[in-house]
Amino acid sequence: MTTDRPDTLRDLVMSTARGLRRRWVDALEPWQLSPHEYRALHVIGHGDGPRLGDVAKALRIAPRSATEVVDRLQDRGLVERLPDAVDRRATCVRLTDAGRRTVRELADAREADADDYFAALTDDDRAELRRILGKLR
């Protein structure tokens, strides 16, 4: 015998997160970037020419994987490698002008997508959701 039961809070939160992620993957399509590549651009753009190892650490991936992500971004002209001024064995990475422009465009797209997604909520609903999620985080 099965009984209908309402979704648990966990299920609702997970379903919402998956929905947001799917929307974000779709929103990234015009730039032909994966969420992982977007996160790498974000990390690189918010650092002061971070080392590849720092990018890997921030993304919680192996250094070799970070190298592959940076290779793809460099091939597209979004980032460039440069020698570390302190340690010549290390390589740093920074956004190019095209990379900075792309990051700005992505920030605008992400904001517009969030506005669309949360449009069904009133300002009070958004404030309450922000408060509750902040408390859980």
C-alpha positions in Angstrom: 0.0 0.0 0.0 1.4 3.4 -1.0 0.4 6.6 0.6 0.8 10.0 -0.9 3.0 12.1 1.2 4.1 15.7 0.6 7.6 16.3 -0.6 10.1 16.6 2.3 12.0 19.8 2.7 15.1 18.1 1.5 13.3 17.0 -1.7 12.0 20.5 -2.3 15.4 22.1 -1.8 17.2 19.5 -3.9 14.6 19.8 -6.7 14.9 23.6 -6.7 18.7 23.4 -6.8 18.5 21.0 -9.7 16.1 23.2 -11.5 18.3 26.3 -11.1 21.3 24.3 -12.3 19.4 23.1 -15.4 18.4 26.7 -16.2 21.9 27.9 -15.7 23.3 25.2 -18.1 20.8 26.4 -20.6 21.6 30.1 -20.0 25.3 29.3 -20.6 24.6 27.8 -24.1 25.1 31.0 -26.1 28.6 31.3 -24.7 29.3 27.5 -25.2 30.6 27.3 -21.7 30.0 24.6 -19.0 29.1 25.6 -15.4 32.6 24.4 -14.5 34.2 26.7 -17.1 32.0 29.6 -15.8 33.2 28.9 -12.2 36.8 28.9 -13.4 36.3 32.3 -15.1 34.7 33.6 -12.0 37.6 32.4 -9.8 40.3 33.7 -12.2 38.4 37.0 -12.5 38.2 37.5 -8.8 41.8 36.8 -8.2 44.9 38.8 -8.9 46.4 36.5 -11.5 46.0 33.3 -9.4 48.3 30.3 -9.8 46.8 27.3 -11.6 47.1 25.4 -8.3 44.9 28.1 -6.6 42.3 27.7 -9.4 42.3 24.0 -8.8 41.9 24.4 -5.1 39.0 26.9 -5.5 37.3 24.6 -7.9 38.0 21.6 -5.7 39.5 19.6 -8.6 42.9 18.1 -9.4 45.6 20.4 -10.8 45.6 18.5 -14.0 41.9 19.0 -14.4 42.3 22.7 -13.8 45.0 22.8 -16.5 42.5 21.2 -18.9 39.8 23.8 -18.0 42.3 26.7 -18.4 43.5 25.2 -21.7 39.9 25.3 -23.1 39.4 28.8 -21.9 42.8 29.9 -23.3 42.0 28.3 -26.7 38.8 30.5 -26.8 40.9 33.6 -25.9 39.2 34.2 -22.5 42.3 33.7 -20.3 46.0 33.9 -20.7 48.9 32.3 -18.8 51.8 34.2 -17.4 54.8 33.3 -15.3 54.5 33.8 -11.6 56.7 36.8 -10.6 57.7 35.1 -7.4 58.2 31.5 -8.4 59.3 30.9 -12.0 58.2 27.3 -11.9 54.6 28.4 -11.3 52.1 29.6 -13.9 49.5 32.2 -13.2 46.3 32.9 -15.2 44.3 36.0 -15.8 41.3 37.1 -17.8 41.8 38.7 -21.2 39.7 41.6 -22.3 37.4 39.1 -24.0 37.3 37.1 -20.8 36.4 40.2 -18.7 33.6 41.1 -21.2 32.3 37.5 -21.1 32.3 37.5 -17.3 30.3 40.7 -17.3 27.8 39.3 -19.8 27.5 36.1 -17.8 26.8 38.1 -14.6 24.0 40.0 -16.3 22.6 36.8 -17.8 22.7 35.1 -14.4 21.0 38.0 -12.7 18.3 38.1 -15.4 17.7 34.3 -15.1 17.4 34.6 -11.3 14.9 37.5 -11.6 12.9 35.4 -14.0 13.0 32.3 -11.8 12.0 34.1 -8.6 9.4 36.3 -10.3 6.6 34.3 -8.7 7.8 35.4 -5.3 6.9 38.7 -3.7 9.6 40.9 -2.2 8.5 39.7 1.2 8.7 36.0 0.0 12.2 36.6 -1.4 13.4 38.3 1.9 12.0 35.4 3.9 13.5 32.8 1.6 16.9 34.6 1.8 16.6 34.7 5.6 15.8 31.0 5.9 18.4 29.8 3.4 21.0 32.0 5.1 20.2 30.4 8.4 20.6 26.9 7.0 23.8 27.7 5.2 
